[in-house]
């Protein structure tokens, strides 16, 4: 929780003024029972109407000042709480964006969504309530007890007994509910995960007629969350009746003791009313404080969950190199730069040396002892069965993951020595799933290069074979793209994703099975266009041998290991794995025609 308080630094004034004004309001409120006692003893009992009028005006003045302080304090508290949550949300999102893929895999998307939404909202409510009530309620309770002593010492001793008992009850309930609220939020993570999975895979669910099964599973998750919320809610709900009982019992003792002392002439009727008023103030404030405790308990549990993500540091250290010609010296030298400054082959673009990778939550390596070289301007195809490690290989080039062992080089330099932003500026990456963002075709392509001209965009569209359908749209490259690009077909989304990478004019272009939705004719046109990229090294991951058979070099993977490296003809004669894949896609007649 302490780590989150830094996000209140821009709202120091509001954070100080809100509780101070609430304290001021509380101070004025504590004088009200004394004024009422004076009205009863010196006004009503003596029939002094002028005195009653004066004291009535004083009560109105106290009410007006208290209301002004209260409204102003509410404003400052709300401003500080909303500003805090906005800063925290920006900070948390920025922190998540800085995490490596390994940490994101470990945390899980559904958990991160809940942290950014529900958890921050609960924390915001907690901050708001604390600024409004955390000082006001204790001051009213303690102040009422002190004022009671100024009225009558013996009766005030009842307050001394009541307040510690209430404190113990509230403390016990708080201690029990804090971990329970954390469990509730964790269960909310599971519900969010299930919801996200169902909505993302709704087409598959309907295709296999699994709607009823998914609804039942979702209902089970909801029922479990509901049961946990009811359980912790019952414990929290025990706070109000328990405080009511304790305070009302204390009020009975105050009235009885006061009545006896009035008969004995020790205190006046007005003083008894003042004592009862102070006990009523304590009751009201403790009810507020009980609600505050419940809210703060939730906020603390959520804040700790947010803190867990903020404490999650990226396992990927940034390098120092901005370019291949950079000079590193002295304290700026990274631990990975042992390869900087050595002689290197200027024609080699990417090199893997004995590279292995095991994902954080996996027991086995995804790729093992992989070595190869990709020359500048070369087209490299990567093929293999499902789970053979194709995507894993290309994800090591832009450092989405770091190799468990071995080294990856780009232009003769270890990728760990580069500034990550500079390294990724060299690479155009088209993922397996084509992702488009809400906006226009132009805005989506500018993700690749913010300074791209319209000619650059059109050139990229032509190279990716997307210009044909884009030019027929009413607004052309300014046509609307809905969220996720749902207003385009799968093949159109893939071509626009490729165009977004090409507009960057990258040194390395990675196409991760990004033409799977294209027909053979369009795929062939795309491959011909890619051949014209003389200065770009292209990596093509494909399921179809037709997409990579004309590549300069083909890497065949099987269970994370290299089964063969060579061109199409060589592999067809020497690599059994490649031959099996090829034969499964082409019959002997078509093979002979090739």
C-alpha positions in Angstrom: 0.0 0.0 0.0 2.8 2.4 0.8 4.2 2.1 -2.7 1.0 3.4 -4.1 1.0 6.6 -2.0 3.6 8.1 -4.4 0.7 8.6 -6.9 -0.8 11.1 -4.4 2.2 13.4 -4.7 0.5 15.7 -7.2 -2.5 16.1 -4.8 -0.7 17.0 -1.6 -2.8 20.1 -1.1 -6.1 18.2 -1.5 -4.8 15.4 0.7 -4.0 17.8 3.5 -7.0 20.2 3.2 -9.7 17.5 3.0 -9.0 15.9 6.4 -8.2 19.3 8.0 -11.5 20.7 6.9 -13.2 17.5 8.2 -11.4 18.0 11.5 -12.7 21.6 11.6 -16.2 20.4 10.9 -15.9 17.8 13.7 -14.7 20.5 16.1 -17.7 22.6 15.5 -20.0 19.6 15.8 -18.6 18.8 19.3 -19.8 22.2 20.6 -23.4 21.5 19.6 -24.4 19.3 22.6 -23.0 22.0 24.9 -25.1 24.7 23.3 -28.2 22.5 23.5 -27.4 21.9 27.2 -27.3 25.7 27.7 -30.6 26.2 25.9 -32.3 23.6 28.2 -30.7 24.8 31.5 -30.5 28.6 31.0 -33.3 29.1 28.4 -36.1 26.6 28.6 -36.0 26.0 32.4 -35.8 29.8 33.0 -38.1 30.9 30.2 -35.5 33.2 28.8 -36.6 33.5 25.1 -33.9 35.9 24.2 -31.2 33.5 25.3 -32.9 30.7 23.4 -32.9 32.8 20.2 -29.3 33.7 20.6 -28.3 30.1 21.2 -30.5 29.1 18.2 -28.6 31.5 16.0 -25.3 30.1 17.3 -26.5 26.6 16.3 -27.3 27.9 12.8 -23.9 29.5 12.6 -22.2 26.2 13.6 -24.3 24.3 11.1 -23.4 26.7 8.3 -19.7 26.7 9.0 -19.8 22.9 9.4 -21.6 22.4 6.1 -19.2 24.7 4.3 -16.2 22.8 5.7 -17.9 19.4 4.9 -18.7 20.3 1.2 -15.3 21.7 0.6 -13.6 18.7 2.2 -15.8 16.3 0.0 -14.6 18.2 -3.1 -10.9 18.0 -2.2 -11.2 14.3 -1.2 -12.9 13.4 -4.5 -10.4 15.4 -6.5 -7.5 13.7 -4.8 -9.0 10.2 -5.0 -9.9 10.5 -8.7 -6.5 12.0 -9.5 -4.8 9.3 -7.6 -6.6 6.5 -9.4 -5.9 8.1 -12.8 -2.2 8.4 -12.0 -2.1 4.9 -10.6 -3.8 3.5 -13.7 -1.4 5.3 -16.0 1.6 4.1 -13.9 0.4 0.5 -13.7 -0.3 0.4 -17.4 3.1 1.8 -18.2 4.7 -0.7 -15.8 2.8 -3.6 -17.5 3.9 -2.3 -20.9 7.5 -2.5 -19.7 7.3 -6.1 -18.6 8.8 -8.8 -20.8 6.6 -11.5 -22.3 7.7 -13.9 -19.6 6.3 -11.8 -16.8 3.1 -11.2 -18.8 2.7 -14.9 -19.3 3.2 -15.5 -15.6 0.7 -12.8 -14.4 -2.0 -13.6 -17.0 -4.1 -11.2 -19.0 -7.3 -11.6 -17.0 -5.5 -10.8 -13.7 -3.9 -7.7 -15.3 -7.3 -6.5 -16.5 -8.8 -6.8 -13.0 -5.9 -5.0 -11.5 -6.4 -2.1 -13.9 -10.1 -1.9 -13.4 -11.8 -3.3 -10.4 -8.8 -3.2 -8.0 -8.0 0.4 -8.8 -11.6 1.4 -8.4 -11.8 -0.2 -5.0 -8.5 1.6 -4.0 -9.9 4.9 -5.2 -13.0 4.5 -3.0 -10.7 3.6 -0.1 -8.6 6.8 -0.6 -11.7 8.9 -0.8 -13.2 7.5 2.4 -9.9 7.8 4.3 -9.5 11.4 3.4 -13.1 12.1 4.5 -13.5 10.0 7.6 -10.3 8.6 8.8 -9.5 11.6 11.0 -13.0 12.9 11.5 -14.4 9.8 13.1 -11.6 9.3 15.6 -11.7 13.0 16.5 -15.5 12.9 17.1 -15.2 9.7 19.2 -12.2 10.9 21.3 -13.5 14.5 21.4 -16.9 13.4 22.6 -15.3 11.4 25.4 -13.2 14.4 26.4 -16.2 16.8 26.3 -18.1 14.2 28.4 -15.4 14.6 31.1 -15.9 18.3 31.1 -19.6 17.7 31.8 -19.4 15.0 34.4 -16.4 12.8 35.4 -18.3 9.8 36.8 -20.7 9.4 33.9 -17.9 9.9 31.4 -16.2 6.8 32.7 -18.8 4.9 30.8 -17.2 6.3 27.6 -13.8 5.1 28.7 -15.1 1.5 28.9 -17.2 1.7 25.7 -14.6 3.0 23.3 -11.9 0.3 23.8 -14.5 -2.5 23.5 -15.7 -1.0 20.2 -12.1 -0.8 19.0 -11.4 -4.4 19.8 -14.6 -5.6 17.9 -13.7 -3.5 14.9 -10.1 -4.7 14.9 -11.1 -8.4 15.0 -13.5 -8.0 12.1 -10.9 -6.1 10.1 -8.3 -8.7 10.7 -10.6 -11.5 9.6 -12.0 -9.7 6.5 -8.8 -8.4 4.9 -7.5 -11.8 3.7 -11.1 -12.8 2.7 -11.5 -9.8 0.5 -8.2 -10.7 -1.2 -9.6 -14.2 -2.0 -12.8 -12.6 -3.4 -10.7 -10.5 -5.8 -8.7 -13.6 -6.8 -11.9 -15.4 -7.6 -12.9 -12.3 -9.6 -9.8 -12.9 -11.7 -11.0 -16.4 -12.5 -14.4 -15.1 -13.5 -12.8 -12.5 -15.7 -10.6 -15.2 -17.3 -13.6 -17.4 -18.0 -15.5 -14.5 -19.4 -12.7 -13.5 -21.7 -12.1 -17.0 -22.9 -15.8 -17.5 -23.7 -16.2 -14.2 -25.5 -12.9 -14.7 -27.5 -13.8 -18.2 -28.4 -17.6 -17.7 -28.9 -17.4 -18.9 -32.6 -15.7 -22.1 -31.6 -18.1 -22.7 -28.8 -21.0 -22.4 -31.1 -19.4 -24.5 -33.8 -19.1 -27.4 -31.4 -22.5 -26.7 -29.8 -20.9 -26.2 -26.3 -23.0 -23.1 -25.3 -24.8 -24.9 -22.5 -21.6 -26.5 -21.1 -19.9 -23.0 -21.1 -22.9 -21.4 -19.4 -22.8 -24.1 -16.7 -19.1 -23.6 -16.1 -19.5 -19.9 -16.0 -22.4 -20.2 -13.5 -20.3 -22.4 -11.3 -17.6 -19.7 -11.2 -20.1 -17.0 -10.5 -21.8 -19.1 -7.7 -18.4 -19.6 -6.1 -17.7 -15.9 -6.3 -21.2 -15.1 -4.9 -20.7 -17.6 -2.0 -17.4 -16.0 -1.1 -18.9 -12.5 -1.2 -21.9 -13.5 0.9 -19.6 -15.1 3.5 -17.3 -12.1 3.8 -20.3 -9.8 3.6 -21.9 -11.5 6.6 -18.8 -11.0 8.7 -18.6 -7.3 7.7 -22.3 -6.9 8.3 -21.7 -8.1 11.9 -19.9 -4.8 12.5 -23.0 -2.5 12.5 -25.2 -4.5 14.9 -22.3 -5.1 17.2 -21.5 -1.4 17.5 -25.2 -0.6 17.8 -25.6 -3.0 20.7 -22.4 -1.8 22.5 -23.2 1.9 22.1 -26.9 1.6 23.0 -26.1 -0.4 26.1 -23.7 2.4 27.0 -26.4 5.0 26.3 -28.7 3.2 28.7 -26.1 3.4 31.4 -25.6 7.1 30.7 -29.3 7.8 31.0 -29.7 5.7 34.2 -26.6 7.2 35.8 -27.5 10.7 34.7 -31.1 10.4 36.0 -29.8 9.3 39.4 -27.4 12.2 39.6 -30.1 14.7 38.4 -32.3 13.6 41.3 -29.4 14.1 43.6 -28.7 17.5 42.1 -25.2 16.7 41.0 -25.9 17.5 37.3 -28.6 19.3 35.3 -31.1 18.0 32.8 -29.2 19.8 30.0 -26.0 18.1 30.9 -27.6 14.7 30.7 -29.0 15.5 27.3 -25.4 16.7 26.3 -24.0 13.3 27.5 -26.6 11.4 25.6 -25.9 13.5 22.5 -22.2 12.8 22.8 -23.0 9.1 23.0 -25.2 9.4 19.9 -22.4 11.2 18.1 -20.1 8.3 19.0 -22.7 5.8 17.7 -23.1 7.7 14.4 -19.4 8.1 13.8 -18.7 4.5 14.7 -21.3 3.4 12.1 -19.5 5.6 9.6 -16.1 4.2 10.8 -17.4 0.7 10.4 -18.3 1.3 6.8 -15.0 3.0 6.4 -13.2 -0.1 7.7 -15.1 -2.3 5.3 -14.2 0.0 2.4 -10.6 0.4 3.5 -10.3 -3.4 4.0 -11.3 -4.0 0.4 -9.0 -1.1 -0.7 -6.0 -2.6 1.2 -6.6 -6.0 -0.3 -6.8 -4.5 -3.8 -3.9 -2.2 -3.2 -1.7 -5.1 -2.2 -2.7 -6.9 -5.4 -1.7 -3.9 -7.4 1.5 -3.7 -5.5 2.3 -7.3 -6.4 2.2 -6.3 -10.1 4.2 -3.1 -9.5 6.9 -5.2 -7.7 7.1 -7.6 -10.7 10.3 -6.5 -12.4 11.1 -7.3 -16.0 13.7 -10.1 -16.3 14.9 -8.5 -19.5 17.7 -6.0 -19.0 18.1 -3.2 -21.6 21.3 -2.9 -23.5 23.3 0.3 -24.3 23.8 0.2 -28.1 21.8 2.4 -30.3 23.6 1.3 -33.5 26.2 -1.1 -34.8 28.8 1.7 -34.8 28.2 2.7 -31.1 31.2 2.8 -28.8 30.7 1.5 -25.3 33.1 2.4 -22.6 33.6 2.6 -18.9 30.5 2.4 -16.7 28.2 2.3 -19.7 29.4 -1.1 -20.8 26.9 -3.9 -20.4 27.6 -7.3 -19.2 26.6 -8.8 -22.6 28.8 -6.8 -24.8 31.7 -9.2 -25.0 31.0 -9.5 -28.7 31.1 -5.7 -29.4 34.1 -4.6 -31.3 35.1 -8.0 -32.6 35.5 -8.7 -36.3 32.2 -9.7 -37.8 30.9 -10.7 -41.2 29.1 -7.7 -42.6 26.9 -10.0 -44.8 25.4 -11.9 -41.9 22.2 -10.3 -40.7 21.0 -12.8 -38.0 22.9 -15.6 -36.3 21.9 -18.1 -33.7 24.6 -19.9 -31.8 23.6 -22.9 -29.8 20.4 -21.3 -28.7 18.0 -23.0 -26.3 14.8 -21.6 -24.6 12.6 -23.0 -21.9 9.5 -21.0 -21.1 9.0 -19.9 -17.4 6.2 -22.3 -16.7 7.3 -25.2 -18.9 9.2 -28.2 -17.8 10.8 -28.9 -21.2 12.8 -26.7 -23.6 10.8 -25.3 -26.6 13.9 -25.1 -28.8 17.2 -26.9 -28.2 20.8 -26.1 -29.3 19.7 -24.2 -32.4 22.3 -22.7 -34.7 22.0 -21.0 -38.1 23.0 -17.9 -40.1 20.7 -15.7 -42.2 22.5 -13.4 -44.7 21.4 -9.9 -45.5 18.7 -9.8 -48.1 18.1 -13.5 -47.8 14.6 -15.1 -47.5 14.6 -17.7 -44.7 11.6 -20.1 -44.4 10.9 -21.9 -41.2 8.6 -24.9 -41.2 7.7 -27.8 -38.9 4.8 -29.4 -37.2 2.5 -27.8 -34.6 4.5 -27.1 -31.4 7.9 -27.6 -33.1 9.1 -24.1 -31.9 8.7 -22.0 -35.1 7.3 -18.9 -33.4 9.7 -19.3 -30.5 12.7 -19.0 -32.9 11.6 -15.7 -34.4 10.4 -14.3 -31.1 14.1 -14.4 -29.9 15.2 -12.0 -32.7 13.3 -8.9 -31.4 13.9 -10.1 -27.8 10.3 -10.9 -26.9 12.0 -13.6 -24.9 15.6 -14.1 -24.0 17.4 -17.4 -24.8 17.9 -19.7 -21.8 21.3 -20.5 -23.2 23.3 -19.6 -26.3 23.4 -16.3 -28.1 21.4 -14.5 -30.8 23.2 -11.9 -33.0 21.8 -9.2 -35.3 24.4 -7.6 -37.6 27.1 -9.3 -35.6 26.0 -7.9 -32.2 24.4 -9.8 -29.4 20.7 -8.7 -29.2 21.1 -8.2 -25.4 23.6 -5.4 -26.1 21.1 -3.3 -28.1 18.7 -0.8 -26.7 15.5 -2.8 -27.0 13.7 0.1 -28.8 16.5 0.4 -31.3 16.6 -3.4 -31.9 12.8 -3.5 -32.5 13.0 -0.5 -34.8 15.0 -2.7 -37.2 12.4 -5.4 -37.3 9.0 -5.6 -38.9 6.9 -8.2 -37.1 3.7 -9.7 -38.4 2.1 -12.0 -35.7 0.2 -15.2 -36.2 -3.1 -13.4 -35.3 -3.6 -10.3 -37.4 -4.5 -7.5 -35.0 -5.9 -4.1 -36.2 -6.8 -1.2 -33.9 -9.9 1.0 -34.0 -9.3 4.0 -36.2 -8.6 4.1 -40.0 -6.4 2.1 -42.3 -4.0 5.1 -42.4 -3.7 5.3 -38.6 -3.1 1.5 -38.4 -0.3 1.7 -40.9 1.3 4.7 -39.2 1.9 2.4 -36.3 4.8 1.0 -38.4 6.2 4.4 -39.2 4.6 7.6 -37.8 6.5 9.7 -40.4 5.4 7.7 -43.4 4.0 9.7 -46.3 1.0 8.7 -48.3 3.2 7.4 -51.1 5.0 5.2 -48.5 1.6 3.8 -47.3 0.4 3.1 -50.9 3.7 1.4 -51.7 3.4 -0.8 -48.6 -0.3 -1.6 -49.5 0.8 -2.6 -53.0 3.6 -4.8 -51.8 1.3 -6.6 -49.3 -1.4 -7.1 -52.0 -3.8 -5.0 -50.0 -4.1 -2.0 -52.4 -6.5 -3.7 -54.6 -9.4 -3.9 -52.0 -8.3 -0.7 -50.2 -8.5 1.4 -53.4 -12.1 0.2 -54.0 -13.2 1.5 -50.6 -15.1 4.8 -50.6 -12.6 6.6 -48.4 -9.5 4.6 -49.4 -6.7 4.6 -46.8 -8.9 6.7 -44.6 -11.6 4.1 -44.4 -12.8 3.1 -40.9 -11.4 0.2 -39.0 -13.5 -1.1 -36.2 -12.1 -2.6 -33.0 -10.1 -5.8 -33.9 -10.6 -5.1 -37.6 -13.9 -7.1 -37.6 -15.1 -5.2 -40.7 -12.4 -6.9 -42.8 -12.0 -10.6 -43.7 -9.2 -12.7 -42.3 -7.1 -12.4 -45.4 -7.6 -8.6 -45.6 -6.6 -8.2 -42.0 -3.4 -10.3 -42.7 -2.5 -8.1 -45.7 -3.0 -4.9 -43.8 -0.9 -6.2 -41.0 1.9 -7.0 -43.5 1.5 -3.5 -45.0 1.9 -2.1 -41.5 5.2 -3.9 -41.1 6.4 -3.0 -44.6 5.7 0.7 -44.2 8.5 0.6 -41.6 11.0 -0.4 -44.2 12.6 -2.9 -41.8 16.0 -4.5 -42.0 14.4 -7.7 -40.9 10.8 -8.8 -41.7 9.2 -11.6 -39.8 6.1 -13.1 -41.2 4.7 -15.6 -38.6 2.3 -17.7 -40.5 0.8 -14.4 -41.7 -0.5 -15.6 -45.1 -2.5 -18.6 -43.8 -5.8 -16.9 -44.8 -4.6 -16.0 -48.3 -5.5 -18.0 -51.4 -2.6 -19.5 -53.4 -2.7 -16.8 -56.1 -2.5 -13.9 -53.6 0.2 -15.8 -51.6 2.3 -16.2 -54.8 1.9 -12.5 -55.6 3.0 -11.6 -52.1 6.1 -13.8 -52.3 7.1 -12.2 -55.6 6.7 -8.7 -54.0 8.8 -9.7 -51.1 11.6 -10.8 -53.4 11.9 -7.2 -54.5 13.0 -6.2 -51.0 16.7 -6.5 -51.7 18.0 -5.0 -48.5 15.5 -6.8 -46.2 16.1 -10.2 -44.6 12.8 -12.0 -44.6 11.8 -14.8 -42.2 8.7 -16.7 -43.2 7.0 -19.1 -40.9 4.5 -21.2 -42.8 2.4 -24.4 -42.6 2.4 -24.7 -46.4 5.5 -25.7 -48.2 4.3 -23.6 -51.2 4.9 -20.5 -49.1 8.5 -21.2 -48.5 9.7 -23.6 -51.2 11.3 -20.7 -53.1 13.1 -19.3 -50.1 16.9 -19.1 -50.2 17.2 -21.1 -47.0 14.6 -23.3 -45.2 14.9 -24.4 -41.6 13.0 -27.5 -40.7 12.1 -28.0 -37.0 11.0 -31.0 -35.1 10.3 -30.9 -31.4 12.4 -27.8 -31.0 15.4 -29.2 -32.8 16.8 -28.7 -36.3 15.8 -31.5 -38.6 17.4 -30.0 -41.6 18.6 -26.7 -43.2 18.9 -26.1 -46.9 16.9 -25.1 -50.0 13.8 -26.8 -51.2 15.5 -29.3 -53.5 18.1 -30.3 -51.0 15.7 -30.8 -48.2 13.3 -32.8 -50.4 16.1 -35.3 -51.0 17.8 -35.3 -47.6 15.3 -34.3 -44.9 12.7 -36.9 -44.2 10.6 -34.5 -42.0 10.4 -31.9 -44.8 9.6 -34.6 -47.4 6.7 -35.9 -45.2 5.3 -32.4 -44.9 5.6 -31.8 -48.7 4.1 -35.1 -49.7 1.1 -34.5 -47.4 0.4 -31.3 -49.3 1.2 -32.3 -52.9 0.4 -35.5 -54.7 3.1 -37.1 -56.9 1.6 -35.7 -60.1 1.8 -32.1 -58.9 5.2 -32.8 -57.4 6.5 -33.9 -60.8 5.1 -30.7 -62.4 7.0 -28.6 -59.9 
